[in-house]
């Protein structure tokens, strides 16, 4: 069992690799606009001493996030999964942020366990938003990804009927690549085996006004 996750939805590249039996490692790189030039050689170096044939599945952050970076990551992951004939899991960047909050803030120890409300800067003074609930084994969207105004998001939180833990994602979301891998592994354990062609980028907005 070996899983590899890619996160390219921000100016950083994030990679995570795990055998889910004790060895897990991840790293981020600040490639910025040079991401496409560095992605493939960095991938090759990162998986060593393993080979591509050792991978059981791939996971990729499918957005929302930067248009170009998200597209590059998803296309790369789809191509690898197709060539290697392994499942590919597309994980929301907002879900990965929510899962990181569950871990870092020990939200499952709180009573009652709050839902996690994630927002992230979008273009044209809008926000990417989503709300999730976690029981420790699954992360379920209570409100799926959408693009709303800051005022609308504030109204949603004020009127939300359950306890909520708000999280605002910054530009360093690539550091949640271990959570991309973790959420994919949970789906794998649940018996899901999605094909590469099922994974498409989520942009949320058109890149041009």
Steps between C-alpha positions, in 0.01 A plus 500: 500500500648831393317827434622826349324839523559819299394851597551778244203728574719777642837655403659208688538135403413247768573127481422225750587130494396226743493124537243543782703267718746740659668690216343831405682801364404825334670813373411834344689713249456868408520466122246770419469555126775243435284213628452336161877493439580341836201272562606186315865484610393579858246216488765257377740596777232497769374145451849348523594235607161378376407472134181605321397133485490489881210747522159362599311825446542871434324801652491859384364827636239584235437860612378755564817703473719651233371422150828408331652311791185297564475408133864390485466282808178331391626437145824353635318275747251384235782415260694305763192311620406410144848376413546312828142368497441595864206682665509878522323688780413867447488676837364848561760746625238628745443148633873460556507827695204380707671169575816683608288708741345184646847369579682815606219633721390158633143578403375146560578543871255789530143450613302544293730443203477813281459504126794652313426809290780569251541812291778606266567809292363488146525750218301823480459535878310173535556197726519128432302335780385161629385345828590148615422267786739231626449193713863396492461257212336714235480864400155576363403828329204669667529785249685425178757727340367830376612854427330770706556857611661562842169644620307192392752270670477697824122474486524123446720456806281723717190303407655153512304284741781273629828583679754603241877539493601761237826458310642748249750342262809700405740474209686208663234238428757268341601407855168313524619243244524232776128552556435460127672162525320411825154574361579300187619206710174502695308475174730217393429317827127546436541308175496791256716467189433808284643513151719783378231629261264571792732765645461852360622834635267716705568864418187659642555813294593584146861628501405803288239763592 
